[in-house]
Amino acid sequence: MFIQSHTPFAEMRDLHDKTVLIAGGDGGKCADVARGYGFNSVVTPGDIVTAYPNIWPFASNFMSYYESFARPLPAPINPTDPSKSLKIDAVFVYNDPRDWGLDSTIILDTLLSQQGILGTLSPQNGHTGLPNRGYLQDGQPHLYYSNPDLWWAASYHLPRLGQGGFREAFAGLWNSVTGGAELNHTILGKPYQPTYEFAEARLRAHRKTLFGSTGLNNPLRKVYMVGDNPESDIKGGNGYKSPSGSEWKSILVKTGVWQEGKEFPEGGKPDIIREDVGEAVNWALRDARWAK
């Protein structure tokens, strides 16, 4: 059973028939995933810049890439008649953006717009008599991130910036543009409680299909969180409060971000450390008394 950081987005059924902006990932892959989750009207920054190249003039060198996956927009950008213009109802960052400049520009345009209508600017922006100086007070869409990780382990010998890097960069842009207005947003992924609740619910549903629930007062006694990042995987496993009372244990592996000898962050000290995933699984099986 494979769950990614953005998988809980599938549960947002109230947005399935709305128009959502999907940022991040290679080509149109994340947009395809969103459609698979049930979102019926999906737009990417690549779709927008292909239809309106002047929206980000620096994308000209990459236009052939965007054209390779772009789809027609559900509505035009029509600043002279906003009632007929493209309206975004939610903004999702599914994966690490590949073109930070383009994605930042489109997201910024959306959050500064009037009610999410692209090509507009809210007249409330900067209004000192309104909460948050008028920013995000005019029906703009909510911003969702799927993953908070600042670093991740790639083939290079040093950790590389992850989606958390883009989030911090965009927060800096927002701060500069708005003069320090609050950027209301939601972060899923590890170490946040909703992601672990989603994963546990999936585990419980799967276990019920295997064993049924007759006579099982607590069908999921233990869960093992195996990860390579104390800031996300381990911290989330340690701090998670199971609504059903399952016991969670954290296992840190040495094959990723973590470097031996480095201090653990608050809440990020694992229950056990093992060399790799294979050793972690074998330890968990012995701890759960499934193996000797």
Buried (B, 14 or more C-beta within 10 A) or exposed (E): EEEEBBBBBBEBEEBBEBBBBBBBBEBBBBBBBBBEBBBEBBBBBBBBBBBBEEBBEEBEEBBEBBEEBBBEBEBBBBEEEBEEBBBBBBBBBBBBBBBBEBBBBBBBBBBBBBBBBBBBEBEBBEBEEEEBBBBBBBBBBBBBBBBBBBBBBEEEEEBEBBBBBBBEBBEEBBEEBBEEBEBEBEBBBBBBEEBBBBBBBBBBEEBEEEEEEEEEEEBBEEBBBBBBBBBBBBBBBBBBEEEEEBEBBBBBBEBBBBEEEEEBEEBBBBBBBBEEBEBBBEBBEEBEEEEE
